[in-house]
Amino acid sequence: MKVSLKDKPHYHGHRERLRQRLLQGGINALKDYESLELLLTYAIPRKDTKPVAKALIERFGSLRGVFEADAEELLRVRGVGERTATFLKIVRTVFEYSLKEDVLKKPLFNSPDRVIEYLKLSLGADPNEQFRLLLLDNQNRLLREVTLSEGTVDQAHVYPRRVIEEALKHKASGLILVHNHPGGRESPSEADIKLTRKILNLASELNLRLLDHLIVTKNSYFSFKSEGLL
């Protein structure tokens, strides 16, 4: 039996209008909640997704905030179930991977903004401190990303010798240190500065280039190189 237009839910026509606006004008043609509303139709096909999208934006402040929220936080929003929370995490993971792929294809310093964006997305919102090592070849292309330490809210232990061992094992010629500050403060601590100097001294002895130490938060970053600390 065919369903007439008047029998279809009111939001079907609205969804189609959103799709057309997206196709004709790109993402900038939609408000944040409308972009999310349209995206959520693939996770919630039989319900009006506008109230859920608005509730998510209100709760987390932005599209980025929605994607950075963990599953438990998402599930506290009315209208969000396991399927929707999982869908949003899949979208974030795919986007994060695409950024990393882009970083892998070219020398890091050819697209520093993309590198920072990738690191802020993959690391900046983590509730615990992590310390990562980016290993580069002699043309500054990324060979490997290594997680050296995962700690608590305010501490991740790193041994300088381990950094050098990883660089030698993967035949890297350059390295970038990266860690996050979950509290949102991007400036380095005295311990961060001392650790960087130790690693710099060890790397120099073996002709390894320490190119930078980046501290990332959800919304900002600090570069030891840019600030004259390297």
C-alpha positions in Angstrom: 0.0 0.0 0.0 1.4 3.4 -1.0 1.8 6.1 1.6 0.4 9.5 0.5 2.4 12.7 1.1 -0.1 13.7 3.8 0.5 10.5 5.7 4.3 11.0 5.8 5.8 12.5 9.0 6.2 16.3 8.9 9.9 16.1 9.2 10.5 14.2 5.9 10.0 17.3 3.8 12.2 19.3 6.2 15.0 16.7 5.9 14.9 16.9 2.1 15.2 20.7 2.2 18.2 20.5 4.5 19.8 18.0 2.1 19.3 20.3 -0.8 20.7 23.3 1.0 23.8 21.2 1.9 24.2 20.0 -1.6 23.8 23.4 -3.2 25.6 25.6 -0.6 27.9 23.3 1.3 28.2 23.0 5.1 28.2 26.8 5.5 24.6 26.9 4.3 23.5 25.1 7.5 23.5 26.2 11.1 25.4 23.9 13.5 22.3 22.2 14.8 21.0 21.7 11.3 24.2 20.0 10.2 23.9 17.7 13.2 20.2 17.3 12.7 20.8 16.0 9.1 23.6 13.8 10.2 21.5 12.2 12.9 18.9 11.1 10.4 21.2 8.2 9.6 21.2 7.0 13.2 17.5 8.0 14.0 15.7 7.5 10.7 12.1 7.3 12.0 12.1 10.3 14.4 12.4 14.0 14.2 16.1 14.7 14.9 15.8 18.4 15.3 15.1 18.4 19.1 17.9 16.0 19.7 20.4 18.0 17.6 19.4 21.2 19.5 19.7 19.5 22.9 23.2 18.2 22.0 24.4 21.6 20.8 23.0 23.3 23.9 24.7 20.7 26.2 28.1 20.7 24.5 28.3 24.2 23.0 29.2 23.3 19.4 29.5 20.6 16.8 33.0 19.9 17.9 32.0 19.7 21.5 29.4 17.0 20.6 32.0 14.9 18.7 34.5 15.3 21.6 32.0 14.2 24.2 32.4 10.6 25.5 29.6 8.1 25.2 28.5 8.4 28.8 28.0 12.2 28.4 26.1 11.7 25.2 23.7 9.2 26.7 22.7 11.8 29.4 21.1 13.9 26.6 17.4 13.2 26.2 16.7 11.3 22.9 20.3 9.9 22.6 20.5 6.1 22.9 23.3 3.6 22.4 22.9 3.6 18.7 23.2 7.3 18.3 26.1 7.6 20.7 28.0 4.9 18.8 27.2 6.6 15.5 28.6 9.9 16.7 31.8 8.3 17.9 32.2 6.5 14.6 31.9 9.8 12.7 34.5 11.3 15.0 36.8 8.4 14.5 36.5 8.5 10.7 37.2 12.2 10.7 40.2 11.8 13.0 41.6 9.1 10.8 41.1 11.2 7.6 43.1 14.0 9.3 45.9 11.6 10.2 45.9 10.2 6.7 46.3 13.8 5.4 49.2 14.3 7.8 50.9 11.1 6.7 50.9 12.1 3.0 53.1 15.1 3.2 56.0 16.7 5.2 54.6 17.8 8.5 55.8 21.4 8.2 54.0 21.8 4.8 50.7 21.7 6.7 51.3 22.6 10.3 47.7 23.7 10.8 46.4 20.2 9.8 48.9 18.6 12.2 47.7 20.8 15.1 44.1 20.2 14.2 44.7 16.4 14.2 46.5 16.5 17.5 43.8 18.7 19.2 41.1 16.4 17.9 42.8 13.1 18.8 44.5 14.2 22.1 43.3 17.6 23.2 40.0 16.5 24.7 41.3 13.4 26.4 40.5 13.6 30.2 43.9 12.1 31.1 47.3 13.3 30.2 49.1 11.4 27.4 52.6 11.7 26.0 53.1 10.9 22.3 56.1 10.9 20.0 55.9 11.7 16.3 58.8 10.1 14.4 59.9 11.7 11.1 62.2 10.7 8.3 64.8 13.1 6.8 62.1 14.8 4.7 60.0 15.5 7.8 57.3 12.9 6.8 55.6 11.0 9.6 57.0 7.5 10.0 55.1 6.6 13.1 53.1 7.9 16.0 53.9 6.3 19.4 52.0 6.7 22.6 54.8 6.7 25.3 52.7 7.2 28.4 49.1 7.5 29.5 48.6 8.9 33.0 46.2 10.6 35.3 44.4 14.0 34.9 47.7 15.9 35.6 50.6 13.5 35.0 52.1 11.1 32.5 55.5 9.7 33.2 58.0 9.6 30.3 61.6 8.4 30.4 64.0 10.3 28.0 65.9 7.1 27.1 62.6 5.5 25.9 62.1 8.4 23.5 65.6 7.8 22.0 65.1 4.0 21.8 61.9 4.5 19.8 63.6 6.9 17.4 66.5 4.5 16.8 64.2 1.4 16.5 62.2 3.0 13.7 65.2 4.7 12.0 63.8 8.2 12.5 66.0 11.2 11.9 63.6 13.7 13.5 61.1 13.7 16.4 58.3 15.9 17.8 57.2 15.5 21.4 53.5 15.9 22.0 51.4 15.9 25.2 48.1 17.2 26.4 47.1 19.3 29.4 43.5 18.1 30.2 43.0 21.1 32.5 43.1 23.5 29.5 46.3 25.3 30.4 48.6 25.2 27.4 51.8 26.7 29.0 54.5 24.3 30.0 55.3 23.3 33.6 58.9 23.4 34.9 58.9 19.6 34.7 57.9 19.9 31.0 60.8 22.2 30.3 63.4 20.1 32.2 62.2 16.9 30.4 62.5 18.6 27.0 66.1 19.7 27.7 67.1 16.2 28.8 65.6 14.7 25.6 67.2 17.4 23.5 70.7 16.7 25.0 70.3 12.9 24.4 69.0 13.4 20.8 71.8 15.8 19.9 74.5 13.3 21.0 73.0 10.8 18.4 72.4 13.4 15.6 68.7 13.2 16.1 66.7 16.4 15.4 64.2 17.4 18.2 62.0 19.6 16.0 59.4 20.7 18.6 57.5 19.9 21.8 53.8 20.6 21.4 51.4 20.9 24.3 47.8 20.7 23.1 44.5 21.3 24.8 41.0 21.2 23.4 41.1 24.7 22.0 44.8 25.8 21.9 48.4 24.7 21.8 51.9 25.7 22.8 55.0 25.2 20.7 58.4 25.1 22.4 60.0 26.0 19.1 57.8 29.0 18.4 58.3 30.3 21.9 62.1 30.0 21.7 62.5 27.1 24.1 64.2 24.9 21.6 
